[in-house]
Amino acid sequence: MIPIAKPVLGKEEISAVSKVIRSGAITQGKLTEEFERGFASFIGTKHGIACSSGTSALQVGLEAVGIKPGDEVITTPFTFIATANAIVYNRAKPVFADVDEKTFNIDAGSIKSKITRKTKAVMVVHLYGQACDMKPIKELCSDKGLLLIEDAAQAHGAEYKSRKAGSFGDLSTFSFYATKNMTCGEGGIILTDNDAAAQKSRIIINQGQMGRYEHVMVGYNYRMTDMQAAMGICQFRKLKSMNAKRESNAGYLTRGLSGLDWLEVPHVMTGAKHVWHQYTVRVSGGIRDDFMKYLNDSGVGARVYYPMPVHIQPAYQQMGYRRGTCPVAESLAGCVVSLPVHPMLKKSDLKKIVDVVRKYRR
């Protein structure tokens, strides 16, 4: 079976993590600080605050920029549920805007239609490794006085008009989960140019401590460890080459799969650098589930990201959200399939993926 994802882990990561373990200083320390500085500099922000996960980064980041109970935060329903959950954790209200049918990212026009007097922020998601169309979104937030938050969990190194995803907003977050373009096993980071938000984030993730045993607020234990940071530093050094391999693999798949009348290859927006966290195609004619079963039966690990938009998940329907409010996202959820594109694919794997897909008969 060709897996949908496979981390690129080697002797460098093993050596780095082993060194931390042998030192006995395994919690948050100097390596975490090094990782924070390096990743923030890469994206182009002043501060980096490493966290235990991408989800905790989102939760803390929203609190740090002042999201309060009752505030509305406009976001996309076509994402992993953690995006919206982070808003709920802060007792704010997610408001779901629809997405662009080509890029699958949140649509600026739909955002505009959802703004009310309670709207405090817009939280975009750079889905599958492609940045959102940030110019109209940033202009809209500026005009309306709204905070702009970037969930860049899938966009390590992605660019919009030669600027890194994660550098546009008041605050951004990344995930370093095992399947991401680079990994710490688990982990996340908050990035911002805002000194106050950075300081508050550091306090929140460390049990609300301003100084040793001086707790100025109720916080959490959301720290990254030096073991995770050691792995992250090694992965960061490989990120450029890993992304280049993803791009090469995506190019091979697009060339091989273009021209099928029932399958649409991914759209890359003009001015965007796609880093291909996922290679997601659309299939027509209501065949998606049959097609995915065929792929997996044929040894091609395929997944659906995401089969159910957040606003129609059972947990959110219990909150009063209903089907029909984001028709594009709802339609996409029924026809998208992600194919393997990760850096560990061999040429023979890529050839097999193309051959298997092209042999499918509806």
Secondary structure, 3 states (H helix, E strand, C coil): CECCCCCCCCHHHHHHHHHHHHHCCCCCCHHHHHHHHHHHHHHCCCEEEEECCHHHHHHHHHHHCCCCCCCEEEECCCCCCHHHHHHHHCCCEEEECCECCCCCCECHHHHHHHCCCCEEEEEEECHHHCCCCHHHHHHHHHHHCCEEEEECCCCCCCEECCEECCCCCCEEEEECECCCCCCCECCEEEEECCHHHHHHHHHHHECCEEECCEECCCCCECECCHHHHHHHHHHHHHHHHHHHHHHHHHHHHHHHHCCCCCEECCCCCCCEECCCCCEEEEECCCCHHHHHHHHHHCCECCECCCCCCHHHCHHHHCCCCCCCCCHHHHHHCCCEEEECCCCCCCHHHHHHHHHHHHHCCC
